[in-house]
Amino acid sequence: MFGVLLPVMDKPLVDYEVYVDDARYLVPSFYLISANTAERALKLAEQLWRSSPHHRGIEVRQDNARIAVMGTLADVQSVPRVVG
């Protein structure tokens, strides 16, 4: 048999917004993570945060609701949102 068999996911993928406070930029960088659980999304976000010494903090959101914040962004009420 050719190819790779992938496990069937129990839950559908959900998109999570991740804002990263990066010392090289004046505004947070935006990333989109898709995961089948919030726990998995947070693990991926933490890996992203720790992937560069320039990353100082992260905020994770789902459906515009803040679900986690780590590092420097913990002191911020919320990342500014652009509407329109």
N, C-alpha and C positions, 0 to 999 in steps of 0.2 A: 504494500500500500504506500502510496506517495503522499507527501505533505505532512502537516503537523495537526494533530487533534488538539483542539482548544477546549478547556473545561467550559461547561455551560454555566453562565452566571445566574445566580438566584435572583438578583435584583437588577433592574435597568440602570444604565449609567445616568448620573446626574451631573450637571455642570456646577462648578464652584469657582467663584472669582477670587483671585489672590492678588493682593497689592503688596509689593516688596519695597521697603525703604532701602534704597541703594545709595551709598555715599557718593557715587559719581554723578548723580542726577538731583535736580531740585524737586522733582515730583516723584511719587511712587510709580514703579513699573507695574504694569498690569499683565497678569497671566490668567489663562483659563485652564482649569483642571477638570477632567471628567473621571468620576469614580463611582463605584456601585454602593459605597457606604461613606458616611461622614468620617468615620475612623480612618479609612483608606485615604480620603482626600487630605486629612490633616497630616498623615504620614508623608504623603507626596509634597505637601506644602512645606513641611519641616525640612525635607530633603532639599527642596529648592532654596529655602532660607540658608541652609548650611553649605550650599554648593559654592559660595563665593565669600571671601573675607570682606567684600564690599557690602554685602547684605546685612543690614542692621536690625531689621524686624519685618514681620508680615502681618497682614490682616486677611482672614478668610471669610467669605460671604457666600450664602446660598439664597437665591431669590431675594437679594437685597437685604438680607438679615445677617448681621455680624454673628458668626458662630465661633470664631477663635481669633485671638490676637497674641502675638509673641514679640518680644524684643522692644525696640523703640516705639513701635506703633501702639503699644499698650497704653502709652501716656496720651494718645491722641483720641479725642472724642469719636471721630470717624474720618475716614478718607473722604475728601471732597468729591462730590458726584457731579458729573456733567449731564445736564438734561437737554434733550432736543436734538 
